[in-house]
Amino acid sequence: ASYYKCDACHYEYRLQRLFIADLLTSSRFQILLTVLCFAVAACALGTLCQCLAPFLLPMAVDQLHLPPAVGLFLIEAVEGKGNPACWHGGYNYNLCCRGGKQGNPSCWDGLHDFHSCCEGPSQTMLRLHSFVAPALRLLCSGCMGLSVVGFAMYLHRQVREAWGQAGAGSPWQAFMLVAWLSSFGAAIGRLVAVVGAAVALRELYMVLSVQAKRVASRVGERILEVA
């Protein structure tokens, strides 16, 4: 039954609210709610980003140095020879794929090789691209914006804490933070993406957790209301 009827006073208490309160205070539910809210926010921000600044995603993909098989799904259209995810920074098919069975050795590194760049994606990958790429581009555009916001929050917190520990007017800790960031070199894009997304998720979780507990408390107070 969804209620409890008191034999003495004949009140019917709404016990289904106990289940709602228990659900709201569950850490699994709060984590699921956080992920859903993050995804919705990423899609909304991604739509805005693709409308106003469509060039930002290709720039971010270049900074992340993704494997060609992954970068393929962040490209709007698959055109030309080979894997178009490889052709950036002055590299192209004619420069890298002609001149022997392994192409131009100066084009290859730990992520790029003749097989992944010159042979091109398979038909299965192309069909998968047509279904996955639009949604993935939208989601990644939004995640990129949220990660930048999260990383900015992280930097602000680190500088504020370091400034407070070192004393007002001492820039030493700030210089150390800049030196630490510069040590990542080309990998700074991945650092921003990972740390920024983690901070954004954590902040969102903290906000939703507080609000969920507040709503659960209000629901709990109304469990003994008469139906």
C-alpha positions in Angstrom: 0.0 0.0 0.0 1.1 3.6 -0.6 -0.2 4.8 2.7 -0.5 3.8 6.3 -3.9 4.1 8.0 -3.8 4.7 11.8 -6.4 2.5 13.6 -6.8 5.1 16.4 -7.2 8.3 14.4 -8.0 6.9 11.0 -5.4 9.1 9.3 -3.9 8.0 6.0 -0.2 8.8 5.9 1.6 9.2 2.5 4.4 6.6 2.8 5.3 6.9 -0.9 7.1 10.1 0.0 9.5 8.0 2.0 10.6 6.3 -1.1 11.1 9.6 -2.9 13.2 11.0 0.0 15.3 7.9 0.1 15.9 8.1 -3.7 16.9 11.8 -3.5 19.5 11.1 -0.9 21.0 8.1 -2.7 24.5 8.8 -4.0 23.9 6.7 -7.1 20.8 8.7 -8.0 22.8 12.0 -7.4 25.6 10.8 -9.6 23.2 9.7 -12.4 21.4 13.1 -12.1 24.8 14.9 -12.3 25.8 13.0 -15.5 22.4 13.7 -17.1 22.5 17.4 -16.2 26.1 17.6 -17.5 25.1 15.9 -20.8 22.1 18.2 -21.2 24.2 21.3 -20.5 26.9 20.1 -22.9 24.3 19.6 -25.7 22.8 23.0 -25.1 26.2 24.7 -25.0 27.4 22.6 -28.0 24.5 23.8 -30.1 25.3 27.4 -29.2 29.0 26.8 -29.9 28.4 25.2 -33.3 26.1 28.1 -34.3 28.3 31.0 -33.2 31.9 29.6 -33.4 32.1 26.4 -35.4 35.9 26.8 -35.8 36.5 26.1 -32.1 36.0 22.3 -32.2 38.6 21.7 -34.9 41.1 23.9 -33.0 40.4 21.9 -29.8 40.8 18.6 -31.6 44.2 19.7 -32.9 45.3 20.6 -29.4 44.2 17.3 -27.9 46.4 15.2 -30.4 43.8 12.4 -30.7 44.5 9.2 -32.6 43.2 9.4 -36.2 40.6 6.7 -35.5 39.0 8.9 -32.8 39.5 12.2 -34.5 37.7 10.9 -37.5 34.4 11.0 -35.6 34.9 14.7 -34.8 35.2 15.7 -38.4 32.1 17.1 -40.1 32.6 15.5 -43.5 34.9 12.7 -44.7 36.4 13.9 -48.0 39.5 13.3 -50.0 42.1 10.5 -49.8 43.2 8.8 -46.6 42.0 9.6 -43.2 41.1 13.4 -43.0 41.8 13.4 -39.3 45.5 13.1 -40.1 45.7 16.1 -42.4 46.4 19.2 -40.3 49.5 21.2 -39.4 50.6 21.3 -43.0 50.4 17.6 -43.6 48.4 16.1 -46.5 48.0 13.0 -48.4 50.3 13.9 -51.2 53.1 14.9 -48.8 52.8 11.8 -46.5 51.5 8.9 -48.6 53.6 9.0 -51.7 57.1 7.8 -52.0 57.2 4.2 -51.0 55.2 1.5 -49.2 55.5 3.4 -45.9 55.1 6.9 -47.3 57.1 9.8 -45.9 58.7 8.8 -42.6 58.8 12.4 -41.4 55.0 12.4 -41.2 54.7 9.6 -38.7 54.8 9.7 -34.9 53.4 7.7 -32.0 49.8 8.4 -33.1 50.1 8.6 -36.9 51.4 6.0 -39.3 50.9 4.9 -42.9 48.2 2.4 -42.1 46.0 4.7 -40.1 46.4 7.8 -42.3 47.0 6.7 -45.8 44.7 3.7 -46.2 41.7 5.6 -45.1 38.6 4.5 -43.1 36.8 1.4 -43.9 33.2 1.3 -45.1 32.0 0.3 -41.7 33.8 3.3 -40.1 32.2 5.6 -42.7 28.7 4.3 -42.0 29.4 4.6 -38.3 30.7 8.1 -38.8 27.4 9.2 -40.5 25.4 8.1 -37.5 27.7 9.0 -34.6 29.7 12.1 -35.7 26.9 14.7 -35.6 25.8 13.9 -32.0 29.4 13.4 -30.9 30.5 16.7 -32.3 27.6 18.4 -30.6 28.4 16.8 -27.2 32.2 17.4 -27.5 31.7 21.1 -28.4 29.6 21.5 -25.2 32.1 19.5 -23.1 34.9 21.6 -24.4 33.2 24.7 -23.1 32.3 23.2 -19.7 35.9 21.9 -19.4 37.3 25.4 -20.0 35.0 26.8 -17.3 35.9 24.0 -14.9 39.6 24.4 -15.5 39.3 28.2 -15.0 37.6 27.4 -11.6 40.5 25.0 -10.8 43.1 27.7 -11.6 41.3 30.3 -9.6 41.1 28.1 -6.6 44.8 27.1 -6.8 46.0 30.7 -7.2 43.7 31.9 -4.3 45.0 29.1 -2.0 48.6 29.6 -2.9 48.3 33.4 -2.6 46.8 33.0 0.9 49.5 30.6 2.0 52.4 32.6 0.7 50.9 35.9 1.9 49.4 38.8 -0.1 51.8 40.3 -2.5 53.9 37.2 -3.0 53.7 36.0 -6.7 56.0 33.0 -6.1 53.3 30.3 -6.0 51.6 31.8 -9.0 54.8 31.6 -11.0 55.2 27.9 -9.9 51.7 27.2 -11.1 52.5 28.7 -14.5 55.8 26.7 -14.7 53.9 23.5 -13.9 51.3 24.2 -16.6 54.0 25.0 -19.2 55.8 21.7 -18.5 52.9 19.9 -20.2 53.7 21.5 -23.5 51.5 20.2 -26.3 49.6 18.0 -23.8 48.1 21.1 -22.1 44.9 20.6 -24.1 44.4 17.1 -22.6 45.1 18.5 -19.2 42.4 21.2 -19.6 39.9 18.6 -20.9 40.5 16.1 -18.1 40.9 18.4 -15.2 38.3 20.9 -16.4 35.6 18.2 -16.9 36.4 16.6 -13.5 36.1 19.9 -11.7 32.9 20.8 -13.6 31.4 17.5 -12.7 32.4 17.7 -9.1 31.0 21.3 -8.7 27.7 20.2 -10.4 27.5 17.1 -8.2 28.0 19.3 -5.0 25.3 21.7 -6.1 22.8 18.9 -7.0 23.6 16.9 -3.9 22.8 19.9 -1.6 19.6 20.6 -3.5 18.5 16.9 -3.5 19.0 16.7 0.2 17.0 19.9 0.7 14.1 18.6 -1.3 14.3 15.2 0.5 14.1 17.0 3.8 11.0 18.8 2.7 9.5 15.6 1.4 10.3 13.9 4.7 8.6 16.6 6.7 5.4 15.9 4.7 5.3 12.2 5.2 3.0 12.5 8.1 0.6 14.8 6.3 -3.0 13.5 6.0 -3.8 12.3 2.5 
